[in-house]
């Protein structure tokens, strides 16, 4: 009987030692996602804003003579950029985007607080874009971020005789600044989806209208514009 017990103990001892060794081993840490690299993507969104095209023929005329707009509508386009992830999770990058847009509104001309039913206008943002810096904090496959930089918008302002139709317009590209925040999620190692909000302020710029019939210039106006937008995108990371 003693021989059997000793033999059993001798057989089980290595198994016990192996089990003890297994429990003391440190399990490997799962690899975290690396946000470093270049990417290109497509985006779509909805924008709304406040704008004023005011006449500047005399001091104070901008606020008292002109057109007030609340443009809104959709846009879609492309974006591309590069990100670098640092130790500790900080992610810095640069990004540019360009979108075709149909963000517009129509209104009546107003002088000293009174609408003119025979004189209207339409303001449309035809394209929007930006070049920005980005900063985020990597949480494995999640990346919340903030962004800011240069904003660009191309617009068309058309003035209309009612019921005669359009008689003059102005086309120009204006610049300002933009700030925003959002989050990205890496669905795979290469495909990344995002959601984002942005605010843009384009300040005030001179707006030169021309007669449609012969291109003759009219007295210059000024345009003032701010916008908000929400957008979603999907990108391929190289």
Secondary structure, DSSP 8 states (H G I E B T S, - for coil): -HHHHHHHHHHHHHHHHHHHHHHHS-----------EEEEEEEEEEEEEEEEEEE-SSTTHHHHEEEEE--EEEEEEEEEEEEEE-TTSEEEEEEEEEEEEEEEEEEEEEETTEEEEEEEEEEEEEEEEEEEEEEEEEETTEEEEEEEEEEEEEEEEEEEETTTEEEEEEEEEEEEEEEEEEEEEESSSSEEEEEEEEEEEEEEEEE--EETTT--B---EEEEEEEEEEEEEEEEE-
